[in-house]
Amino acid sequence: MTIVVRNGRIGRDGLRIMHVALGGSLHGGPIDYGVTEDTGGHIAYVMGAARAQADRADVSHVDIVTRAFDDPALGDIHAQESETFHEHGTISRLWSRRRGYLEKVDLVAELPSLIAAFLGHLKAAPTPDVIHAHFSEAAALARSAEQALGIPWVFSSHSLAIEKSGHADPARVVRECDSIREAGAIIASSRDEAERQILAADAFAAGRVHRISPGVTLLAGDGTEAARALITPYLTTPDKPILLAIARPVWKKNLGALVDAYAADSGLRQAANLVILAGQHAGLSRGTSEAAQVLADLRARIARHELTGQVALPASHTARDVRSLYALAAQDGVFVNPAVTEPFGLTVVEAAQAGCPVVATCHGGPPGILEDIGYGRVIDPDAPAQIAAVCHDLLRDPDRGSKTKHAAGRAKRLFNWARWADRSVQVYQDLARPVTVPRARSGICCVARKRIARVGPPDRTECVAQRAALRGWNA
């Protein structure tokens, strides 16, 4: 490693990397999944990616830029303009016009003030070699930096609006399409995202799409005591195996369908209890937010199906509780992800690494994950009988022990942050050696724009033309 003076600072020689992620509760401590509707897997992605890159000798510094806000309930750290998360890593927070916490849908109105603050931050700090934007709102900031300062940028979409069946915001679809078209490179997490989702937004993006499986940071296991303490108060027979679901309380996670599938199968109810971790919702009993509506719907279904004593829906939990529940499900239970569509599938990988048999949606990233690790079953999220039947099969699988051990090993090897950092840094470095790749011209409608009127995953035939261009895609 070489020590150099760079931009007036002493540090390691290497890339200066900047991640931009504006939504959710982002800080250097443990992630409070579900504490807001936008605090989910992408926060773990950004923090895991940045830490792994900061560990590298060929990276001088990693800066994460996010939005500052005042909200005592979420912690004073979010109003702190700078936070150190690594010896070579800093979180920088920008103030926008409004000072309170905002959901992602409200960030668009703040973009002019955030862009101004971002350009001011860049001019006052050492210039990054590359910017990695997460979601289209962050891409607006990265685009402004490229226009003003010539800094190249990379885009990760994480969750495209066009995939939200029946709920897509047309303006967001266009912003995402523009981000995909204009980014120097695109890093996708899953095979489905790289082969279908991105290319459905821009068929000319193939030469710039890189599929790099993200890492998953699973806490070390310390037994099942915490899990049993958490769920026992809710259950009449707490010693039964568990069907475990962990997801934010939003409609697309389809948790109500899982309750219905469990309720409709008396054999499944006799064989196992159902445990659902749906974010942190202590005190959130009513309201108009999506989270409040989903939680009210879950409670209503549990009551309607007379499932009291068979379903645990804890209002709060810790990271240790989550790890302990994975361990409990790994003993003799099953992990279930019934989402309508899942862009990647963080919890699918976590569960597999912990040794759980996994049942997951057939839409999005999970099918590729399960194929890669070699064990698990996909289900149609709209088929309750199939969900129940597949859960039965994995509960009774006589070879589950050896299969889950093999799958856990593969999941740990494949979904590794050091591996992700190695490949992402290569993508960043290649931006300094640009090659000519086809791009849609500004103003050309992409496939996604044409699909706004009929939101939802496209037919496979729609992707034939795009896949013809996959020669440049890193498999």
C-alpha positions, 0 to 999 in steps of 0.5 A, spaced: 500 500 500 502 506 498 501 512 502 500 519 498 498 526 499 491 527 495 487 533 494 490 536 500 489 529 505 494 524 507 491 517 505 491 510 501 493 511 494 487 508 490 480 509 488 475 515 491 468 512 491 462 515 493 455 512 494 449 516 494 442 513 497 437 518 499 431 514 502 430 510 509 434 510 515 441 510 513 447 510 519 453 506 521 449 502 526 445 496 526 440 496 521 432 497 524 429 493 518 422 496 517 423 502 522 420 506 516 417 503 509 423 505 506 428 502 511 429 495 507 434 491 504 437 496 500 440 499 506 444 493 508 446 493 500 449 500 501 453 499 508 455 492 506 458 494 499 461 500 502 465 497 508 467 491 503 470 497 498 473 501 504 477 494 506 480 494 500 488 496 499 486 499 492 481 504 495 483 510 498 476 512 501 469 511 501 463 516 502 456 515 503 452 521 501 444 521 504 439 526 506 439 529 513 433 530 517 430 531 524 426 526 527 428 524 534 424 517 534 429 515 528 435 518 532 439 524 532 444 521 528 440 523 522 441 530 523 449 529 524 452 532 517 458 527 518 459 520 521 465 515 520 463 508 519 470 505 517 477 507 518 476 509 510 469 511 510 464 516 512 457 518 511 455 525 509 448 528 510 445 533 506 440 538 508 434 539 503 428 544 503 424 540 508 427 538 515 423 532 517 424 525 515 420 523 508 418 517 504 421 516 498 415 518 494 416 525 497 423 526 495 422 528 488 420 535 490 426 535 494 431 534 488 433 541 486 435 543 493 439 536 494 442 537 488 444 544 490 447 541 496 450 535 493 454 540 488 456 544 494 459 538 497 463 535 492 466 542 491 468 542 498 471 535 499 476 531 495 473 529 488 471 522 487 473 518 482 466 515 481 459 515 484 454 509 485 447 512 485 442 507 488 435 508 486 433 514 481 432 519 486 440 518 487 441 518 480 439 525 479 444 527 483 449 523 480 447 526 473 448 533 476 455 531 478 457 528 471 454 534 468 458 539 472 464 536 474 465 530 469 465 525 474 462 518 471 457 514 475 454 507 476 446 506 477 443 500 481 435 500 481 434 495 486 427 495 485 424 498 479 417 501 479 415 497 473 415 491 477 410 493 482 404 490 479 398 495 479 402 500 483 407 503 478 408 511 478 409 513 471 413 519 472 418 514 476 418 509 471 420 514 466 426 517 471 428 510 472 428 509 464 432 515 464 437 513 469 438 506 466 440 509 459 444 515 462 449 511 467 456 509 465 454 502 468 449 498 471 450 493 477 444 488 478 443 483 483 440 478 480 439 474 474 432 476 473 434 484 474 440 483 469 436 479 463 429 482 464 428 488 468 433 492 466 433 490 459 425 491 459 427 499 461 432 500 455 434 494 450 440 498 449 443 497 456 446 490 455 453 492 454 453 496 460 449 491 465 453 487 470 450 482 474 454 482 481 451 478 487 451 482 493 454 479 499 449 478 505 452 479 512 449 474 517 450 475 524 453 469 528 448 464 531 448 463 538 442 459 539 434 459 539 433 462 546 431 469 543 427 466 538 423 462 543 422 468 548 420 472 542 414 468 540 412 463 546 407 469 548 403 468 542 403 461 541 399 455 544 404 450 542 410 453 542 414 447 541 412 446 534 416 447 527 415 454 525 414 457 518 418 463 518 416 470 514 420 476 514 418 482 510 417 489 511 409 491 512 408 493 504 402 490 500 407 487 495 410 482 500 404 478 500 404 476 507 396 476 507 396 471 502 401 467 506 396 467 512 390 465 508 394 459 505 396 457 512 389 458 514 386 454 509 390 447 510 389 444 517 394 439 516 399 445 515 396 448 522 397 442 525 404 441 523 407 448 524 406 455 527 406 461 523 411 466 525 411 473 521 416 479 522 413 485 519 418 490 521 418 494 527 411 496 529 410 497 536 405 503 537 403 502 530 396 500 531 392 504 526 393 510 521 393 511 513 400 509 512 401 503 507 405 499 513 399 501 518 394 498 513 398 492 512 398 490 519 391 491 520 389 487 514 394 481 517 391 482 524 384 482 521 386 475 517 388 472 523 382 474 527 377 472 521 381 465 520 381 464 528 388 463 528 390 466 535 395 461 538 398 459 532 400 465 529 406 470 532 406 477 529 411 480 534 411 488 534 418 489 535 425 485 535 432 485 535 437 483 530 439 478 535 432 475 535 432 475 527 438 471 527 435 466 532 429 465 528 433 463 522 436 458 527 429 455 530 427 455 522 433 451 520 432 446 526 425 443 523 421 449 520 421 452 513 423 460 511 417 463 506 418 469 502 411 469 498 412 476 495 408 478 489 415 480 486 422 480 489 427 484 486 433 480 489 431 476 495 436 478 501 432 474 506 432 468 502 439 468 502 440 470 509 435 464 511 439 459 506 446 461 509 443 460 516 441 453 514 433 454 513 429 450 507 427 456 503 420 457 499 420 463 495 416 467 490 417 465 482 417 472 480 424 476 480 430 474 484 429 468 488 428 463 482 436 464 480 438 464 488 435 457 489 438 455 483 445 457 484 445 454 491 441 448 489 436 447 494 429 450 495 422 451 492 419 456 488 411 458 488 406 462 485 404 467 490 397 467 487 396 460 489 395 459 496 394 451 495 401 451 492 404 455 498 401 450 503 403 444 499 410 446 498 411 448 505 409 441 507 414 438 502 420 441 505 417 440 512 417 433 511 423 432 506 427 426 509 434 429 506 433 436 508 439 436 513 444 434 508 441 439 502 441 445 507 448 444 509 450 444 502 446 450 500 448 454 506 455 453 504 454 455 497 450 461 499 456 463 503 461 463 498 456 466 492 453 472 496 460 475 499 461 482 500 469 481 498 467 478 492 462 483 490 467 489 492 472 486 487 468 485 481 464 492 483 471 496 483 473 493 476 467 496 473 468 502 476 476 502 473 473 500 467 469 507 466 476 510 465 477 506 459 470 507 456 468 503 450 463 504 445 456 501 446 449 502 443 445 507 447 438 509 446 438 516 444 435 522 448 427 522 447 427 515 445 421 511 448 424 505 452 420 498 453 418 500 460 415 507 458 410 503 453 408 498 458 406 503 463 399 502 461 399 495 463 404 494 469 407 488 471 412 483 469 413 482 462 412 476 458 418 472 456 417 474 449 418 481 450 425 480 452 428 476 446 430 482 442 434 485 448 437 478 450 440 478 443 445 484 445 447 480 452 454 479 449 456 484 453 453 482 460 457 479 465 454 473 467 
